[in-house]
Amino acid sequence: MTYTQLALAGVALTVVLDLGILRTRLLLRRAFWVAYAIVIFFQLLTNGVLTGLEIVRYSGDAIVGIDSPTFLGAGRIAYAPLEDLLFGFALVVQTLAWWVWWGRRGVQYRPLAGPPRWRTVGSGGSSGADRA
């Protein structure tokens, strides 16, 4: 499979996962699209620097368009290949969809990170819950 085919399959799988399997319906929420606009701005900025300065290079056979980076056109937006934007979309949506899905099921309801909370049971004075 080419990079383009994998990117399209990733987006299709992500849409099915969000709307049909996990039923988080993030793609139907205005809040998601507002947040995604911020994410895509920074994705384009970062990807544009990496591909525009040719730190990362793509073969013209694997992507839509040509292998030499252009700012806009020839399958690129802000130097980034269209496929990178599709993969980024799938990555962001799946991360959030799984987060919501697991959160609805109460996974790690009580935080496991951070300083320990000490309790002194049966001793006089304070309980020690405020000590870190």
The 8 nearest C-alpha neighbors of each residue, nearest first, counted from 0:
[[1, 4, 5, 2, 3, 61, 6, 8],
 [2, 0, 4, 3, 61, 5, 62, 60],
 [1, 3, 5, 61, 4, 62, 6, 0],
 [2, 4, 6, 1, 5, 62, 82, 7],
 [3, 5, 1, 7, 6, 2, 0, 8],
 [6, 4, 8, 2, 3, 7, 9, 1],
 [5, 7, 9, 3, 86, 8, 4, 82],
 [8, 6, 10, 4, 9, 5, 11, 3],
 [7, 9, 5, 11, 6, 10, 12, 4],
 [10, 8, 6, 12, 7, 11, 5, 89],
 [9, 11, 13, 7, 89, 12, 8, 14],
 [12, 10, 8, 14, 13, 9, 7, 15],
 [13, 11, 15, 9, 10, 14, 16, 8],
 [12, 14, 16, 10, 11, 15, 89, 17],
 [13, 15, 17, 11, 16, 12, 18, 10],
 [16, 14, 19, 12, 18, 13, 17, 11],
 [15, 17, 20, 13, 14, 19, 21, 18],
 [18, 16, 14, 21, 22, 15, 23, 24],
 [17, 19, 22, 24, 15, 16, 14, 20],
 [20, 18, 15, 22, 16, 17, 21, 14],
 [19, 21, 16, 22, 18, 17, 15, 23],
 [20, 22, 17, 23, 16, 19, 100, 18],
 [23, 21, 18, 24, 19, 17, 20, 16],
 [22, 24, 21, 25, 17, 96, 18, 100],
 [25, 23, 18, 22, 26, 27, 17, 28],
 [24, 26, 27, 28, 23, 31, 17, 96],
 [25, 27, 24, 28, 31, 17, 32, 18],
 [28, 26, 25, 24, 29, 31, 32, 18],
 [29, 27, 25, 30, 31, 26, 32, 24],
 [28, 30, 32, 31, 33, 27, 26, 25],
 [31, 29, 33, 28, 32, 34, 35, 25],
 [32, 30, 34, 29, 28, 33, 35, 25],
 [31, 33, 35, 29, 34, 30, 36, 28],
 [32, 34, 30, 36, 35, 31, 29, 37],
 [33, 35, 31, 37, 32, 36, 30, 38],
 [34, 36, 38, 32, 37, 33, 31, 39],
 [37, 35, 39, 33, 34, 38, 32, 40],
 [36, 38, 40, 35, 34, 39, 41, 33],
 [39, 37, 35, 41, 40, 36, 42, 34],
 [38, 40, 42, 36, 41, 37, 43, 35],
 [41, 39, 37, 43, 38, 42, 36, 44],
 [40, 42, 44, 43, 39, 38, 45, 37],
 [41, 43, 39, 45, 44, 40, 46, 38],
 [44, 42, 46, 40, 41, 47, 45, 39],
 [43, 45, 41, 47, 42, 46, 40, 48],
 [46, 44, 42, 48, 47, 43, 41, 49],
 [45, 47, 49, 43, 48, 44, 79, 42],
 [48, 46, 78, 44, 77, 51, 50, 45],
 [47, 49, 51, 45, 46, 50, 52, 44],
 [48, 50, 46, 54, 47, 55, 52, 51],
 [51, 49, 53, 55, 47, 52, 48, 78],
 [50, 52, 48, 53, 47, 78, 49, 68],
 [51, 53, 50, 54, 49, 48, 55, 47],
 [54, 52, 50, 55, 51, 56, 49, 68],
 [53, 55, 49, 52, 50, 56, 51, 48],
 [54, 56, 53, 50, 49, 57, 52, 51],
 [57, 55, 53, 50, 54, 58, 66, 67],
 [58, 56, 66, 59, 55, 62, 61, 67],
 [57, 59, 66, 60, 61, 62, 56, 65],
 [58, 60, 66, 65, 61, 62, 57, 64],
 [61, 59, 58, 62, 63, 66, 65, 1],
 [60, 62, 1, 2, 58, 59, 3, 63],
 [63, 61, 59, 3, 60, 2, 64, 58],
 [62, 64, 74, 3, 65, 61, 59, 81],
 [65, 63, 73, 74, 62, 59, 66, 75],
 [64, 66, 59, 67, 73, 63, 74, 62],
 [65, 67, 59, 58, 57, 68, 64, 56],
 [68, 66, 65, 69, 59, 57, 56, 53],
 [69, 67, 78, 51, 66, 70, 50, 65],
 [68, 70, 78, 71, 67, 72, 75, 73],
 [69, 71, 78, 77, 76, 68, 75, 72],
 [72, 70, 76, 75, 69, 77, 78, 73],
 [71, 73, 75, 74, 76, 69, 70, 64],
 [72, 74, 64, 75, 65, 71, 69, 63],
 [75, 73, 64, 63, 72, 81, 80, 76],
 [76, 74, 80, 79, 72, 78, 81, 71],
 [75, 77, 71, 79, 78, 70, 80, 72],
 [76, 78, 70, 47, 79, 71, 43, 75],
 [79, 77, 70, 47, 76, 51, 69, 75],
 [80, 78, 75, 76, 47, 77, 46, 50],
 [81, 79, 75, 82, 83, 74, 76, 78],
 [80, 82, 84, 75, 83, 74, 79, 85],
 [81, 83, 85, 80, 84, 6, 3, 86],
 [84, 82, 86, 85, 81, 80, 87, 79],
 [83, 85, 87, 81, 82, 86, 88, 80],
 [84, 86, 82, 88, 87, 83, 6, 89],
 [85, 87, 89, 83, 88, 6, 84, 90],
 [88, 86, 84, 90, 85, 89, 83, 91],
 [87, 89, 85, 91, 86, 90, 92, 84],
 [90, 88, 86, 10, 92, 87, 91, 13],
 [89, 91, 87, 93, 88, 92, 94, 86],
 [90, 92, 94, 88, 93, 89, 87, 95],
 [93, 91, 95, 89, 94, 90, 96, 88],
 [94, 92, 96, 90, 95, 91, 89, 97],
 [93, 95, 91, 92, 97, 96, 90, 98],
 [94, 96, 98, 92, 93, 97, 99, 91],
 [97, 95, 93, 99, 98, 94, 92, 23],
 [96, 98, 100, 99, 94, 95, 93, 101],
 [99, 97, 95, 96, 101, 100, 102, 94],
 [98, 100, 102, 96, 97, 101, 103, 95],
 [99, 101, 97, 103, 102, 98, 96, 21],
 [102, 100, 104, 98, 103, 99, 106, 97],
 [103, 101, 99, 105, 104, 100, 106, 98],
 [104, 102, 100, 101, 105, 99, 106, 98],
 [103, 105, 101, 102, 106, 100, 99, 108],
 [106, 104, 102, 108, 103, 107, 101, 109],
 [105, 107, 108, 104, 101, 102, 103, 109],
 [108, 106, 109, 105, 110, 111, 102, 101],
 [107, 109, 105, 106, 110, 102, 104, 111],
 [108, 110, 107, 111, 106, 105, 112, 113],
 [111, 109, 112, 107, 108, 113, 106, 114],
 [110, 112, 109, 113, 107, 108, 115, 114],
 [113, 111, 110, 114, 115, 109, 107, 116],
 [114, 112, 115, 111, 110, 116, 131, 109],
 [113, 115, 131, 116, 112, 111, 117, 130],
 [116, 114, 117, 131, 113, 112, 130, 111],
 [115, 117, 128, 131, 114, 118, 130, 129],
 [118, 116, 128, 127, 115, 119, 130, 131],
 [119, 117, 128, 127, 126, 120, 116, 129],
 [118, 120, 126, 127, 122, 121, 117, 128],
 [119, 121, 122, 118, 126, 123, 127, 117],
 [120, 122, 119, 123, 126, 124, 118, 125],
 [123, 121, 120, 119, 124, 126, 125, 118],
 [122, 124, 121, 125, 126, 120, 119, 127],
 [125, 123, 126, 122, 127, 119, 121, 120],
 [126, 124, 127, 123, 128, 119, 122, 129],
 [125, 127, 119, 128, 118, 124, 120, 122],
 [126, 128, 129, 125, 118, 130, 117, 119],
 [129, 127, 118, 117, 126, 130, 116, 119],
 [128, 130, 127, 131, 116, 117, 126, 118],
 [131, 129, 127, 128, 117, 116, 115, 118],
 [130, 114, 116, 115, 129, 117, 128, 127]]
